[in-house]
Amino acid sequence: MPVTSAFSDTDCHLADALKALAHPARLTIVRLLADRDECVCGEIVDDLPLAQSTVSQHLKALKEAGLVRGTVEGRRTCYCLDPEAMAALKEAIDGLFDGLSLSAPNDNCC
């Protein structure tokens, strides 16, 4: 019998995206890709204090989350942000915060 999730697809997708971004190197990679606004190949490694294999692992995680696209050019892969995925992520985060009551807690709260 299939297991049904108690969580919405939106929340599951948002959690996956946030998990992929939950590393300083990945946030830096996203910023580098956004700043360049083009396909970037090996230059990412030059801008980070990480080994090429480590950068590749981080790019793979971002790609698996659908936030980054990768295209193979010969022996190297070039990466860019997926603008639709990033826009959807922004919308989901905005929706999360719009739905929260962020007023000051009452005196009965811890």
QUIRAMO-V801176 format. One line per field, one symbol per residue. psi: psi as a letter, one per 40 degrees, with the letter a starting at -180 (. if undefined). burial: I if it has 24 or more other ideal C-beta (glycine too) atoms within 12 Angstrom, else O. A space follows every 10 residues. Layout:
psi: ???
burial: ???
This chain:
psi: hihiieiidd dddddddddd efhddddddd ddddddfihh beddddeifi iddddddddd ddddeediih hhgbeihiii ihdddddddd ddddddddei hfihiieei.
burial: OOOOOOOOOO OOIIOIIOOI IOOOIIOOII OIIOOOOOOI IOOIIOOIOO OOOOIIOIIO IIIOIOIIII OOOOOOOOII IIOOIIOOIO OIOOOOOOOO OOOOOOOOOO
